Amino acid sequence: MRILIEKGKRRLTLTDGGERVILSCPIALGKCPVGAKKQEGDGKTPEGEYFICLKKQGKYGPSLGVSYPNAGDALRAGLPPETVEVIRRRAERKERPPWGTALGGEIYVHGGGTASDWTAGCVALADQDAQALYDLTPVGTEISIVP
């Protein structure tokens, strides 16, 4: 399984890891959708290579946690080397990265609707699409978020 988020197209595509599309649906993004997330509170949705690090029922229903920030995000932001190393080690083990850094965290793919870009940086789906994605996607699934 693999998830592709195309921010410019406002589209999520779940594939079998190859060419076969399992789910394709519209999305909404953070309130400031252009550009990659660089700090907590900037209203941007991250861009890069991540994985699903947890699944939970949240405020907006079925929610998939995105492993933001990754080591590259942390290096670009100038986080301390020990924090970068913790993020790198957790990624190797497919564990949730620290979400208390200056970069922010707790980025999810969740329900709540796609009428406009309204999240704090998460990827929002229609509730029925969020449920379908949640049911189909295991922890560890790779997710690419592109402009």
C-alpha positions in Angstrom: 0.0 0.0 0.0 1.1 3.6 -0.7 -0.6 6.9 -0.3 0.0 9.9 -2.6 -1.2 13.3 -1.6 -1.2 15.8 -4.5 -1.7 19.2 -2.9 -2.1 21.2 -6.1 -4.7 18.7 -7.4 -6.4 18.4 -4.0 -6.3 14.6 -4.4 -5.4 11.5 -2.3 -4.7 8.3 -4.1 -4.2 4.9 -2.3 -2.5 2.3 -4.4 -1.6 -1.3 -3.9 2.1 -0.2 -4.0 2.1 -0.4 -7.8 -0.2 0.8 -10.5 -3.6 -0.4 -9.1 -5.6 2.4 -7.5 -7.7 1.3 -4.5 -9.1 4.6 -3.5 -9.0 8.1 -5.0 -10.7 11.1 -3.4 -10.7 14.9 -3.0 -8.9 16.5 0.0 -8.7 19.8 1.9 -5.4 21.1 3.3 -4.1 23.5 5.9 -5.4 27.1 5.8 -2.1 28.2 4.1 -1.8 25.4 1.5 1.0 26.6 -0.7 4.5 25.5 0.4 5.8 23.0 2.9 5.3 23.2 6.6 8.2 24.8 8.3 7.0 25.5 11.9 4.3 24.9 14.3 1.3 27.1 13.7 2.0 28.1 10.1 -1.2 26.5 8.8 0.7 24.5 6.1 0.5 20.9 5.2 4.0 19.2 5.1 5.6 18.0 1.8 7.9 15.0 1.7 8.2 11.3 2.3 6.5 10.0 5.4 4.7 6.9 6.7 1.5 6.3 8.7 2.7 6.1 12.3 -0.6 5.5 14.1 -4.3 5.0 13.7 -6.9 6.4 16.1 -10.4 7.7 16.4 -10.0 11.5 16.8 -12.0 14.7 16.8 -12.7 14.3 13.1 -13.3 10.5 13.2 -11.0 7.9 11.8 -7.5 9.4 11.7 -4.2 8.3 10.3 -1.1 9.9 11.9 1.6 11.1 9.5 5.3 10.8 10.6 6.0 14.5 10.3 8.6 15.8 11.0 11.1 13.4 9.2 14.9 13.7 9.6 15.1 15.9 6.5 12.6 18.4 7.9 14.5 18.5 11.2 17.9 19.1 9.5 16.5 21.9 7.2 15.0 23.5 10.3 18.2 23.4 12.2 16.9 21.3 15.1 19.6 20.0 17.5 21.5 16.9 16.2 20.2 14.8 19.1 16.6 15.5 18.1 17.4 14.7 14.4 18.9 11.4 15.6 15.8 10.5 17.7 13.6 11.3 14.6 15.8 9.1 12.4 15.8 6.2 14.8 12.1 6.3 15.3 11.6 6.4 11.5 13.7 3.3 11.1 11.4 1.5 13.6 8.3 3.0 12.0 7.4 4.8 15.2 5.9 8.2 15.7 8.4 11.0 15.7 8.5 13.6 18.5 5.7 16.0 18.0 6.8 18.6 20.5 9.5 20.3 18.3 9.4 23.8 16.9 8.3 22.2 13.6 5.0 21.1 15.1 3.5 17.6 14.6 0.3 15.8 15.1 -0.4 15.9 11.3 -3.3 13.5 10.4 -5.3 12.4 7.5 -8.8 12.6 8.8 -12.5 13.4 8.0 -14.3 16.6 8.4 -14.9 17.6 4.8 -13.3 19.0 1.7 -15.3 22.2 1.0 -12.3 24.5 1.6 -8.8 24.4 3.0 -9.5 24.6 6.7 -7.1 22.5 8.8 -4.1 23.5 10.9 -1.9 21.4 8.5 -3.7 18.1 8.3 -5.2 16.5 5.2 -9.0 16.4 5.4 -11.3 14.0 3.6 -15.0 13.5 3.3 -16.0 11.4 6.3 -16.9 8.3 4.2 -13.5 8.5 2.4 -11.7 8.9 5.8 -13.4 5.7 7.0 -12.6 3.7 3.9 -8.9 4.9 4.0 -8.7 4.0 7.7 -10.1 0.5 7.1 -7.7 -0.1 4.2 -4.4 1.4 5.5 -2.1 -0.3 8.0 0.4 1.5 10.2 3.7 1.7 8.3 2.1 2.6 5.0 4.3 5.0 3.0 2.8 8.4 2.2 4.2 11.0 -0.2 3.0 14.5 0.0 3.8 16.6 -3.1 3.1 20.2 -4.1 
